[in-house]
Amino acid sequence: MKYQELINSNIRALRQKQGLTQEIFSEKIGISLQGLSNIERNKYQPTAETIDKICKTFNITPQELLIMNSDASQDIINNIVTLLNQCPQKKLKKIYEIVSILVK
């Protein structure tokens, strides 16, 4: 598989793993629905800027996008980060306090 096909395939896999529709994900990263569809079907190569936005959304590096880690622990961490990114600051402080107690 070519690198570009691998990246595009991994983008789709990450989006689906997070339970995001193409419509919601395309809005998050600031591209059109058709643009995302074309990327996932390997008809279009994402720009460096789009790859950067995708990586920030999933809290991964471009290298990780190319070589996805199937480790279950990393998946859990990525899911937690995704959920935390949606929390207001007040809730984040409480979550931090709880996690700090749990890891001691």
VEXFIPA-89045 format. One record per residue (C-alpha): residue number from 0; residue in three letters; x, y, z. Coordinates in pm, 1 decimal. Example, Ala and Ser with C-alpha at 12.3 -4.5 7.8 and 13.67 -1.06 7.14 Angstrom:
2
PT   pos   code       east      north         up
PT     0    ALA     1230.0     -450.0      780.0
PT     1    SER     1367.0     -106.0      714.0
This chain:
104
PT   pos   code       east      north         up
PT     0    MET        0.0        0.0        0.0
PT     1    LYS      129.8      345.0      -85.2
PT     2    TYR      190.3      595.7      192.8
PT     3    GLN      -85.7      827.2       76.0
PT     4    GLU     -337.3      542.9       65.3
PT     5    LEU     -228.6      440.2      413.8
PT     6    ILE     -274.2      792.0      550.5
PT     7    ASN     -617.3      825.9      390.9
PT     8    SER     -721.5      484.7      518.8
PT     9    ASN     -602.0      571.0      869.3
PT    10    ILE     -796.4      897.7      863.0
PT    11    ARG    -1115.4      704.6      791.8
PT    12    ALA    -1035.0      442.9     1057.5
PT    13    LEU     -968.3      708.2     1323.5
PT    14    ARG    -1287.3      897.0     1237.0
PT    15    GLN    -1495.7      580.9     1253.5
PT    16    LYS    -1328.6      466.0     1574.8
PT    17    GLN    -1427.6      797.6     1735.1
PT    18    GLY    -1786.0      752.7     1613.1
PT    19    LEU    -1775.0     1070.0     1404.3
PT    20    THR    -1975.8     1105.1     1087.5
PT    21    GLN    -1804.7     1246.8      782.8
PT    22    GLU    -2022.6     1555.9      815.5
PT    23    ILE    -1926.4     1625.5     1177.4
PT    24    PHE    -1559.2     1547.8     1122.4
PT    25    SER    -1534.8     1760.8      809.0
PT    26    GLU    -1677.7     2054.6     1005.7
PT    27    LYS    -1426.6     1996.2     1288.9
PT    28    ILE    -1130.1     2011.4     1053.6
PT    29    GLY    -1269.5     2286.9      832.5
PT    30    ILE    -1304.5     2112.0      498.5
PT    31    SER    -1606.3     2028.4      288.5
PT    32    LEU    -1791.7     1701.7      328.4
PT    33    GLN    -1704.3     1617.4      -32.4
PT    34    GLY    -1338.8     1695.4       36.6
PT    35    LEU    -1328.7     1452.8      329.5
PT    36    SER    -1510.8     1189.4      127.9
PT    37    ASN    -1255.9     1226.8     -151.4
PT    38    ILE     -968.8     1192.1       96.7
PT    39    GLU    -1115.2      878.3      253.1
PT    40    ARG    -1176.1      724.4      -89.5
PT    41    ASN     -818.3      810.2     -189.6
PT    42    LYS     -926.8     1043.4     -468.6
PT    43    TYR     -767.2     1345.7     -306.9
PT    44    GLN     -454.8     1402.0     -100.7
PT    45    PRO     -499.0     1615.2      210.7
PT    46    THR     -284.9     1924.6      238.7
PT    47    ALA      -26.9     1955.6      513.8
PT    48    GLU     -263.2     2200.7      685.4
PT    49    THR     -547.9     1948.6      675.6
PT    50    ILE     -322.7     1672.7      809.0
PT    51    ASP     -220.2     1905.7     1091.6
PT    52    LYS     -586.3     1974.2     1179.0
PT    53    ILE     -667.1     1603.0     1169.4
PT    54    CYS     -375.0     1521.2     1396.0
PT    55    LYS     -473.5     1793.3     1642.3
PT    56    THR     -831.1     1664.4     1646.2
PT    57    PHE     -713.3     1313.2     1733.9
PT    58    ASN     -422.2     1432.9     1948.8
PT    59    ILE     -167.9     1242.4     1741.5
PT    60    THR      142.2     1330.5     1541.1
PT    61    PRO      163.4     1301.3     1163.7
PT    62    GLN      398.9     1007.3     1217.4
PT    63    GLU      132.3      831.0     1424.8
PT    64    LEU     -117.9      893.4     1147.3
PT    65    LEU      111.0      706.9      911.8
PT    66    ILE      191.9      424.5     1151.6
PT    67    MET     -118.8      380.6     1360.8
PT    68    ASN      -77.1      214.6     1697.0
PT    69    SER     -334.0      -55.2     1760.1
PT    70    ASP     -246.5      -69.8     2128.9
PT    71    ALA     -569.8      -76.3     2330.2
PT    72    SER     -424.2      152.0     2598.5
PT    73    GLN     -350.4      420.2     2341.8
PT    74    ASP     -703.8      389.1     2206.9
PT    75    ILE     -842.9      447.2     2555.0
PT    76    ILE     -619.1      750.2     2604.6
PT    77    ASN     -724.3      893.5     2268.3
PT    78    ASN    -1091.0      844.5     2356.9
PT    79    ILE    -1041.3     1016.2     2691.4
PT    80    VAL     -864.4     1308.7     2526.2
PT    81    THR    -1145.7     1343.9     2274.2
PT    82    LEU    -1402.7     1355.5     2552.6
PT    83    LEU    -1195.5     1600.6     2757.0
PT    84    ASN    -1166.6     1834.2     2459.5
PT    85    GLN    -1544.8     1867.6     2471.2
PT    86    CYS    -1562.0     1957.2     2842.8
PT    87    PRO    -1595.2     2308.7     2981.7
PT    88    GLN    -1308.9     2436.6     3199.8
PT    89    LYS    -1504.7     2396.2     3524.8
PT    90    LYS    -1562.0     2025.2     3461.8
PT    91    LEU    -1200.9     1975.1     3354.5
PT    92    LYS    -1081.7     2095.1     3695.9
PT    93    LYS    -1306.8     1845.3     3872.3
PT    94    ILE    -1198.1     1564.5     3641.7
PT    95    TYR     -834.7     1652.8     3709.8
PT    96    GLU     -893.7     1633.4     4084.0
PT    97    ILE    -1060.3     1292.5     4052.3
PT    98    VAL     -790.1     1151.5     3825.8
PT    99    SER     -517.4     1283.7     4057.0
PT   100    ILE     -673.3     1090.9     4347.0
PT   101    LEU     -717.1      773.3     4139.4
PT   102    VAL     -358.0      754.6     4018.1
PT   103    LYS     -204.3      796.7     4364.8
